[in-house]
Amino acid sequence: MGRHRSYSGKISKGQLRKQDGRYYAGVTNAQGRNVTYVLARLVKLAFDGPPDDPTKIDVGHLDHDKTNNVLSNLEWQTHQQNMQQAMEDPNRSQTRLPISKQVLHRLRGATTWTTYPSSMALARALGYKSNGAVSEIANGNRKHSEHEVRYVEQPDLEGEEWRVAVGYPDVRVSNKGRIEYQTGKRDCGSDLTGYKAYHSKKGFIFMHALIMQTFVGPRPDGLDIDHVNGDTHNNCLTNLRYLTRKANLENREIDHGLAAKARGKPVLATKDGVTTRFESASDAARKLGLKQGTIAYNADHEKIHGGYLFAREQQVEIEGEEWCDLTEEVLEQAKRQLRVAVGQDRRR
């Protein structure tokens, strides 16, 4: 059923990461170290074993819902198939482009360029263990005596408008939520605490703030920047607006049909023999006037705070649910697949 049971017996769907919308599970290995894995990979390996085709190292979700880790919804895929499935996802934001960016390569002195689907693909062709050096060259941060590398020019999206970012003249931002660097590379920014951000020598600034101050103007005092549809990765100008803090918080509570629908774990708060159920730690924090982080910590450890005994709501087994142990062999297979996925395992 796509769930995880800890050594203490607690059943859950795992930990949801807003950055990629997937559930993760922490597992203690034979050396006593806690290692985090994508839950879908553990489910697939534990019940079906490794794929017959060694190139199929990714786990795809047949219904495009990365939070649905029921075994019947999972299949082994090559990285290319997994990327294609992500692009065909009907719920995918229009601003989310392929993670891999095409690069051009040529030897110094040559007149023709060769196109590679990604910096990782080029790194493998050159015999490198990782794509770090290739990306550095393509970004203009490093020069190589033999190789020239640059990113393939990326086209504008339909209706896309670009402006020099206010306060950051070295980059441009668009009304479609993207950023363009001096090298010509374009993306949606880097992940940071569930949002997209631009990192500069000054530090970081969230993409939604950069786009709003560039296209709309400075944020008025007392107002927040709200994501209209609840998707904090969608920084299209049409999805951003200035709102009061109260209105912004109210909009966060609306079920927009995104992965956020599964972000909260129910919390129980007991005081004077009366137990109240809250949808999440944040829900409890707002209604009890306490801090969310403190509630979450005390709920995880079943401790008292503010006069309340907090605990997580325990999930019970579902009818017909089967369980499979995560053996050391399964964990080693998961590690091996991950090494291959990031280009560190040369055995293919």
Phi and psi in degrees as a GROMACS rama.xvg file:
@    title "Ramachandran Plot"
@    xaxis  label "Phi"
@    yaxis  label "Psi"
@TYPE xy
77.365  30.1668  GLY-2
-118.771  168.749  ARG-3
-127.779  136.719  HIS-4
-116.486  123.115  ARG-5
-75.9395  172.191  SER-6
-63.3791  -25.1302  TYR-7
-81.6265  -5.41438  SER-8
97.2139  -1.31631  GLY-9
-74.4015  132.925  LYS-10
-103.869  133.572  ILE-11
-156.745  171.409  SER-12
-84.0177  -0.974765  LYS-13
98.8903  -168.201  GLY-14
-102.541  120.566  GLN-15
-83.0921  126.88  LEU-16
-101.454  121.962  ARG-17
-64.5774  -27.7829  LYS-18
-58.5256  -39.9531  GLN-19
-126.813  0.795792  ASP-20
70.9151  21.0966  GLY-21
-110.754  157.248  ARG-22
-92.6637  138.558  TYR-23
-121.535  154.552  TYR-24
-131.742  135.019  ALA-25
-91.303  130.904  GLY-26
-129.656  134.575  VAL-27
-87.1972  121.515  THR-28
-86.8086  -175.491  ASN-29
-63.981  -23.5393  ALA-30
-86.8874  0.907279  GLN-31
84.7048  8.60828  GLY-32
-94.4237  140.613  ARG-33
-88.3729  119.784  ASN-34
-118.578  137.932  VAL-35
-99.9674  132.583  THR-36
-127.44  155.557  TYR-37
-66.8504  126.425  VAL-38
-61.786  -37.1108  LEU-39
-58.7455  -39.3357  ALA-40
-65.4154  -42.5799  ARG-41
-64.6244  -41.3942  LEU-42
-61.9041  -46.7423  VAL-43
-65.4657  -43.9291  LYS-44
-66.9722  -42.4875  LEU-45
-65.082  -39.0076  ALA-46
-94.4857  -37.2505  PHE-47
-108.985  -11.9171  ASP-48
76.7676  177.864  GLY-49
-67.438  155.861  PRO-50
-69.578  151.696  PRO-51
-67.6581  -33.6043  ASP-52
-91.1281  112.8  ASP-53
-65.8157  -13.7357  PRO-54
-82.0603  -12.9153  THR-55
-90.9014  86.9242  LYS-56
-108.537  -2.27449  ILE-57
-105.145  154.975  ASP-58
-109.895  120.643  VAL-59
-101.751  153.246  GLY-60
-105.569  117.716  HIS-61
-60.949  -33.3378  LEU-62
-94.9841  9.6391  ASP-63
69.9105  3.29295  HIS-64
-95.9544  104.549  ASP-65
-71.1718  -7.68742  LYS-66
-93.6191  -6.30321  THR-67
-95.9823  95.7498  ASN-68
-102.587  24.5092  ASN-69
-61.0498  136.707  VAL-70
-53.6378  -40.5451  LEU-71
-67.3016  -11.9112  SER-72
-97.0597  0.481017  ASN-73
-110.507  145.126  LEU-74
-148.127  149.839  GLU-75
-74.4351  136.6  TRP-76
-138.487  155.704  GLN-77
-74.5644  164.848  THR-78
-61.1198  -38.7332  HIS-79
-64.5195  -42.4728  GLN-80
-63.7872  -38.8283  GLN-81
-65.4174  -41.8282  ASN-82
-65.3021  -40.9346  MET-83
-64.6004  -40.7706  GLN-84
-63.2766  -38.8301  GLN-85
-63.503  -38.8892  ALA-86
-69.7233  -27.4464  MET-87
-89.1652  -0.095657  GLU-88
-62.3724  119.075  ASP-89
-65.4421  -18.9399  PRO-90
-93.5337  2.58732  ASN-91
-70.8767  133.156  ARG-92
-64.6019  143.747  SER-93
-65.5413  -17.1037  GLN-94
-86.8519  -11.9097  THR-95
-87.2836  110.521  ARG-96
-97.6856  169.833  LEU-97
-55.2392  141.474  PRO-98
-64.0414  -40.333  ILE-99
-79.028  138.132  SER-100
-118.333  132.523  LYS-101
-64.8296  142.931  GLN-102
-127.034  153.351  VAL-103
-108.23  141.219  LEU-104
-136.77  143.486  HIS-105
-156.545  154.732  ARG-106
-75.7208  147.721  LEU-107
-60.4245  131.826  ARG-108
98.4064  -18.4195  GLY-109
-77.3005  158.127  ALA-110
-105.538  -14.2616  THR-111
-115.302  149.026  THR-112
-105.219  148.413  TRP-113
-112.116  133.398  THR-114
-93.6763  134.428  THR-115
-121.468  145.891  TYR-116
-65.8879  -19.5775  PRO-117
-163.942  166.365  SER-118
-65.8376  -31.0529  SER-119
-66.3672  -40.502  MET-120
-62.4226  -41.2917  ALA-121
-66.8797  -41.5254  LEU-122
-58.9481  -41.1685  ALA-123
-66.3414  -39.7552  ARG-124
-63.8969  -31.1876  ALA-125
-88.387  -5.31357  LEU-126
87.2915  15.5126  GLY-127
-83.0835  151.816  TYR-128
-80.1337  -24.1678  LYS-129
-142.573  171.1  SER-130
-97.3676  8.41633  ASN-131
-57.0926  -48.796  GLY-132
-65.0798  -40.9413  ALA-133
-61.9485  -44.9216  VAL-134
-63.3535  -38.6128  SER-135
-61.665  -41.8816  GLU-136
-66.682  -45.2385  ILE-137
-64.1923  -32.8612  ALA-138
-80.4616  -5.19375  ASN-139
81.4293  12.2194  GLY-140
-90.4707  -8.35608  ASN-141
-149.954  145.633  ARG-142
-112.432  145.017  LYS-143
-118.591  141.521  HIS-144
-69.3595  -22.7692  SER-145
-114.993  -29.8886  GLU-146
-115.312  145.271  HIS-147
-118.654  132.799  GLU-148
-137.847  135.906  VAL-149
-149.248  158.231  ARG-150
-77.5045  147.248  TYR-151
-67.6943  135.731  VAL-152
-60.498  130.738  GLU-153
-97.6471  131.709  GLN-154
-74.2648  162.292  PRO-155
-73.0036  150.275  ASP-156
-79.0453  161.68  LEU-157
-60.2622  125.672  GLU-158
76.0684  13.0269  GLY-159
-79.5565  133.146  GLU-160
-121.53  134.328  GLU-161
-111.732  141.525  TRP-162
-139.702  150.56  ARG-163
-64.9707  129.802  VAL-164
-65.8167  130.084  ALA-165
-64.5993  123.435  VAL-166
87.0314  -8.36784  GLY-167
-139.592  73.8676  TYR-168
-66.1939  -10.5979  PRO-169
-80.7094  -9.74779  ASP-170
-131.676  161.913  VAL-171
-120.007  150.224  ARG-172
-125.43  156.845  VAL-173
-119.149  163.785  SER-174
-73.3375  -1.76412  ASN-175
-100.508  11.3299  LYS-176
84.555  18.4383  GLY-177
-110.87  165.831  ARG-178
-130.499  142.825  ILE-179
-119.382  126.612  GLU-180
-91.5055  173.237  TYR-181
-61.5871  -27.7858  GLN-182
-75.8487  -7.94664  THR-183
94.5633  -9.64402  GLY-184
-66.4793  139.275  LYS-185
-125.566  137.474  ARG-186
-157.232  -169.639  ASP-187
-102.133  15.6572  CYS-188
91.8437  177.305  GLY-189
-102.536  156.432  SER-190
-72.2318  135.972  ASP-191
-153.044  110.278  LEU-192
48.2616  43.9811  THR-193
86.3962  -0.0571731  GLY-194
-122.967  177.279  TYR-195
-104.385  142.498  LYS-196
-141.819  158.368  ALA-197
-111.558  126.371  TYR-198
-101.89  122.579  HIS-199
-127.279  -177.339  SER-200
-65.8373  -23.1421  LYS-201
-75.7627  -19.647  LYS-202
128.49  -153.876  GLY-203
-112.612  155.094  PHE-204
-139.18  136.882  ILE-205
-66.459  143.949  PHE-206
-61.6802  -38.7562  MET-207
-63.3977  -34.8759  HIS-208
-70.8709  -41.6989  ALA-209
-64.1784  -41.4752  LEU-210
-70.5852  -42.0656  ILE-211
-66.1043  -42.2906  MET-212
-71.1491  -22.2453  GLN-213
-83.0694  -41.7624  THR-214
-96.4796  -29.0301  PHE-215
-109.445  -41.7207  VAL-216
129.494  175.359  GLY-217
-57.4645  149.269  PRO-218
-70.8283  124.205  ARG-219
-63.647  148.686  PRO-220
-58.6432  136.264  ASP-221
85.3307  0.412618  GLY-222
-112.696  150.284  LEU-223
-105.976  167.337  ASP-224
-98.0733  123.299  ILE-225
-108.774  140.531  ASP-226
-93.2782  111.464  HIS-227
-54.2165  -46.9142  VAL-228
-93.1983  8.26837  ASN-229
82.6738  -4.86371  GLY-230
-90.4545  104.848  ASP-231
-73.6466  -6.07954  THR-232
-94.5323  -10.3418  HIS-233
-94.3017  98.3338  ASN-234
-104.986  28.0777  ASN-235
-58.8161  142.603  CYS-236
-57.8969  -34.4631  LEU-237
-69.0731  -14.0246  THR-238
-100.799  3.84198  ASN-239
-118.1  148.006  LEU-240
-162.007  156.065  ARG-241
-86.7866  129.31  TYR-242
-138.824  160.809  LEU-243
-67.8958  158.343  THR-244
-58.139  -40.9733  ARG-245
-62.7842  -46.1688  LYS-246
-66.3616  -35.2358  ALA-247
-64.8848  -44.6242  ASN-248
-65.938  -37.7141  LEU-249
-64.4606  -38.0403  GLU-250
-68.1112  -30.9122  ASN-251
-65.1989  -26.9403  ARG-252
-80.4666  -12.6202  GLU-253
-75.1026  135.94  ILE-254
-79.7084  103.533  ASP-255
-89.6246  5.27278  HIS-256
80.4035  18.0769  GLY-257
-99.6302  -178.341  LEU-258
-60.5159  -19.3026  ALA-259
-61.3797  -17.6634  ALA-260
-61.4766  -20.7047  LYS-261
-110.766  12.0994  ALA-262
-73.4886  -25.7486  ARG-263
-96.4338  145.317  GLY-264
-109.977  126.797  LYS-265
-54.5813  142.302  PRO-266
-122.759  138.795  VAL-267
-107.729  131.889  LEU-268
-123.353  119.846  ALA-269
-112.84  129.575  THR-270
-146.903  130.124  LYS-271
54.4995  38.093  ASP-272
79.7272  -0.087311  GLY-273
-108.455  125.848  VAL-274
-105.335  128.463  THR-275
-114.141  135.65  THR-276
-99.1107  132.39  ARG-277
-119.756  147.992  PHE-278
-64.7815  -28.4637  GLU-279
-163.454  174.531  SER-280
-64.8639  -37.0134  ALA-281
-67.389  -37.1894  SER-282
-62.8033  -43.9921  ASP-283
-64.4093  -39.6132  ALA-284
-62.2099  -44.0125  ALA-285
-65.7429  -40.0181  ARG-286
-83.7186  -23.1617  LYS-287
-103.373  -9.26116  LEU-288
73.8407  28.6608  GLY-289
-115.394  173.247  LEU-290
-83.2121  136.112  LYS-291
-60.1487  -47.3353  GLN-292
-60.6913  -39.7565  GLY-293
-66.6904  -41.2331  THR-294
-63.6629  -45.2914  ILE-295
-59.9271  -44.0113  ALA-296
-61.9879  -47.7451  TYR-297
-68.6758  -31.5644  ASN-298
-68.4002  -40.2838  ALA-299
-64.7519  -30.6534  ASP-300
-109.63  6.65669  HIS-301
52.0872  60.8899  GLU-302
-120.017  166.947  LYS-303
-94.6977  136.529  ILE-304
-151.277  132.716  HIS-305
62.3928  25.154  GLY-306
86.2101  0.16079  GLY-307
-112.314  140.481  TYR-308
-92.648  112.93  LEU-309
-95.8994  145.8  PHE-310
-156.322  156.898  ALA-311
-83.1668  143.429  ARG-312
-68.8861  124.924  GLU-313
-78.2616  134.622  GLN-314
-95.3587  142.878  GLN-315
-105.215  164.629  VAL-316
-66.5334  144.948  GLU-317
-89.6363  144.972  ILE-318
-57.2425  128.965  GLU-319
84.4522  2.03853  GLY-320
-76.5622  132.509  GLU-321
-110.892  149.716  GLU-322
-122.036  148.075  TRP-323
-136.056  133.899  CYS-324
-68.9564  144.584  ASP-325
-90.6164  92.6879  LEU-326
-76.0234  166.426  THR-327
-60.8313  -31.5351  GLU-328
-65.1335  -42.8647  GLU-329
-62.975  -44.5124  VAL-330
-65.1246  -37.1982  LEU-331
-67.4404  -38.5113  GLU-332
-63.8162  -39.4023  GLN-333
-63.996  -42.9783  ALA-334
-62.6437  -41.8989  LYS-335
-63.4493  -42.5341  ARG-336
-63.283  -39.9507  GLN-337
-65.1762  -38.8366  LEU-338
-62.7668  -40.8514  ARG-339
-64.7527  -41.0585  VAL-340
-62.6617  -33.4605  ALA-341
-97.0495  9.05921  VAL-342
80.1348  15.2705  GLY-343
-96.0829  -13.9576  GLN-344
-104.566  112.375  ASP-345
-85.386  -3.00439  ARG-346
-83.3132  108.044  ARG-347
